[in-house]
Amino acid sequence: MSSTPSTSQESTVLELAQHQPLLRARDLAAHGLPTVLLTRLVAAGKLKRVARGVYSLPGQAVSEHRSLAEVALRLPKGVVCLLSALRVHGIGTQAPFEVWMAIPPNTPTPRVDQPALRVVRMAGASLTEGVEQVEIDGVQVPVFNAAKTVADCFKYRNKIGVDAALEALRDGWHQGKLPMDALWHYATVNRVANVMRPYLESVAA
């Protein structure tokens, strides 16, 4: 007995979810599949809604940074920054319960029900330099590199605390993740070279 079109389409969606752990309506549309299938599969318990407009297979292994991938899907112009970026790079002891994202100044603050979101406004080179793509659960997530993140920590020290910035610098330096020339470059980009100078001279001594 051959499958009905709807059953065949549901199978295609589930197969898609195997290869793409975080699935969106636009992913179905790109394959010519009706987005109503998502609602139907959730009702049948074959998919679960993990965030607004984002779906995944039930019981699927969740990576440590899954929340970053979920937010990146919702904020295509955003870049993971500050405490969340430190976590990605394995620097320091900060364990933020919010996802820290940098977005352009004129971008409206998105309504994200979960996970909790902390938005920082950046513009120009501060937003575009030092961005690398990290794959998390099949999603290409833009994250500031380690040196840019540490420079950001000093620029936004009033938001995260000077102690967190100093810890990030010292720990990242001892781990060999922070080339001095890169630190100076991003300190200049962020206009905090004078602020960072004594600390950079201290770790390099």
C-alpha positions in Angstrom: 0.0 0.0 0.0 1.5 3.4 -1.0 1.8 6.2 1.4 -0.7 9.1 1.2 0.9 12.4 0.2 0.5 13.8 3.7 2.2 10.7 5.3 5.0 10.9 2.8 5.4 14.6 3.5 5.5 14.0 7.3 8.2 11.4 6.7 10.2 13.9 4.7 9.9 16.5 7.5 11.1 14.0 10.1 14.0 13.0 7.9 14.8 16.7 7.6 14.8 17.0 11.4 17.3 14.2 11.6 19.8 16.2 9.6 18.8 19.6 10.8 18.3 19.4 14.6 16.6 22.9 14.7 13.9 23.1 12.1 11.9 26.3 11.1 8.9 26.8 8.9 11.2 28.4 6.2 13.2 25.2 6.0 10.0 23.3 5.0 9.1 26.0 2.5 12.5 25.7 0.9 11.7 22.0 0.3 8.2 22.8 -1.0 6.5 21.4 2.1 3.4 22.9 3.8 4.3 24.4 7.1 1.1 23.1 8.6 3.0 19.8 8.9 4.9 21.2 11.8 1.7 21.7 13.8 0.4 18.3 12.9 3.7 16.6 13.9 3.8 18.4 17.2 0.2 17.4 18.0 1.2 13.8 17.1 4.2 14.0 19.5 6.7 13.4 16.7 8.2 16.9 16.9 8.4 19.3 19.8 8.4 23.1 19.8 11.6 24.3 21.5 11.2 28.0 20.8 8.8 30.2 18.9 9.0 29.0 15.3 11.7 26.4 16.1 11.1 22.7 16.2 13.1 19.6 17.0 12.8 15.8 17.4 11.7 14.7 20.9 14.5 13.2 23.0 17.2 14.6 20.7 20.5 15.1 22.3 20.9 18.8 23.1 24.3 20.4 23.0 25.5 22.7 25.7 25.0 25.7 23.5 21.6 24.9 22.0 20.1 28.1 23.3 22.6 30.1 21.2 21.5 28.3 18.1 17.8 28.9 18.9 18.4 32.7 19.3 20.6 32.9 16.2 17.7 31.5 14.1 15.5 34.3 15.5 18.1 37.1 15.2 19.9 36.7 11.8 21.7 40.1 12.3 22.8 39.2 15.8 26.2 38.1 17.0 26.8 36.1 20.2 28.8 38.3 22.6 30.2 38.9 26.0 29.4 36.3 28.7 27.8 33.9 26.2 30.8 34.2 23.8 33.2 33.5 26.8 31.2 30.4 27.5 31.6 29.2 23.8 35.3 29.8 24.0 35.7 28.1 27.4 37.1 31.2 29.0 36.4 32.2 32.7 33.8 30.8 35.1 30.8 32.9 34.0 27.7 30.8 33.4 25.0 33.2 32.1 21.4 32.2 32.2 20.7 34.7 29.5 21.9 34.6 25.9 24.0 37.7 25.2 23.6 39.0 21.6 25.0 42.1 19.9 22.6 43.7 17.4 22.7 46.8 15.2 21.5 50.1 16.8 18.3 50.4 14.8 17.2 46.8 15.0 14.1 46.4 17.2 14.6 44.4 20.3 13.1 41.0 19.5 10.5 39.4 21.5 11.9 36.0 22.5 10.0 34.1 25.1 12.7 31.6 25.7 15.6 31.4 26.2 16.1 34.7 28.1 17.8 37.3 25.9 20.2 40.1 26.8 20.7 42.6 23.9 23.8 44.8 23.5 23.8 47.5 20.8 26.9 47.6 18.6 27.7 49.5 15.4 30.3 49.7 12.7 33.5 47.8 13.1 32.5 46.8 16.7 29.7 44.7 15.2 31.4 43.4 12.1 35.0 42.7 13.1 36.1 39.5 14.9 33.0 37.4 14.0 33.5 33.7 13.4 30.9 31.1 12.5 30.4 28.2 15.0 28.2 25.3 14.1 25.8 24.4 16.9 23.2 21.7 16.4 23.4 22.2 12.6 23.1 26.0 12.8 25.8 28.4 11.8 26.0 30.7 14.7 28.0 34.0 14.5 30.1 34.4 17.6 32.8 37.0 18.4 36.2 35.5 18.6 38.0 35.2 21.9 40.1 38.4 21.6 37.2 40.5 20.4 35.1 39.1 23.3 37.6 40.1 25.9 37.9 43.6 24.4 34.1 43.8 24.5 34.2 42.8 28.2 36.3 45.8 29.0 34.1 48.1 26.8 30.9 46.9 28.5 32.5 46.4 32.0 29.6 48.4 33.5 27.2 45.7 32.3 29.2 42.6 33.3 31.6 43.9 36.0 35.3 44.7 35.9 36.1 41.5 37.8 34.5 39.4 35.0 36.5 41.3 32.4 39.8 40.8 34.3 39.1 37.1 34.8 38.4 36.6 31.1 41.7 38.3 30.1 43.8 36.4 32.6 42.2 33.0 32.0 42.1 33.4 28.2 45.8 34.5 28.2 46.9 31.6 30.4 45.1 29.2 28.0 46.9 30.7 25.0 43.7 31.8 23.4 44.4 35.6 23.3 47.2 36.7 20.9 48.5 40.1 22.1 48.3 41.7 18.7 44.7 40.7 18.4 43.9 42.1 21.8 45.4 45.4 20.9 43.6 45.5 17.6 40.2 44.9 19.1 40.9 47.2 22.0 41.6 49.9 19.4 38.4 49.0 17.5 36.4 49.3 20.7 38.2 52.5 21.8 39.3 51.0 25.1 43.0 50.7 24.4 43.8 53.1 27.3 41.6 51.3 29.6 43.1 47.9 28.8 46.7 49.0 28.5 47.8 48.4 32.1 46.1 45.0 32.2 47.6 43.9 28.9 51.1 45.0 30.1 50.5 43.1 33.4 49.6 39.7 31.8 52.4 40.0 29.2 55.0 40.8 31.9 
